[in-house]
């Protein structure tokens, strides 16, 4: 995806502590998007097995996001 390619390019050009901060910021954004996607599908998806998987995955992503917020 173009957005992801841009994020990788940004990481490649950054160094040191700035790269670390950028990585954490990008991971927060990615996890927020993933959480919204999984929660949304768990609520209103049209395929029962996928809804169940999304419902199981959402808390894991939420936990990862919480860990990132603490960094």
Secondary structure as GFF3:
##gff-version 3
##sequence-region A 1 71
A	DSSP	alpha_helix	2	13	.	.	.	ID=ss1
A	DSSP	alpha_helix	16	44	.	.	.	ID=ss2
A	DSSP	alpha_helix	48	69	.	.	.	ID=ss3
###
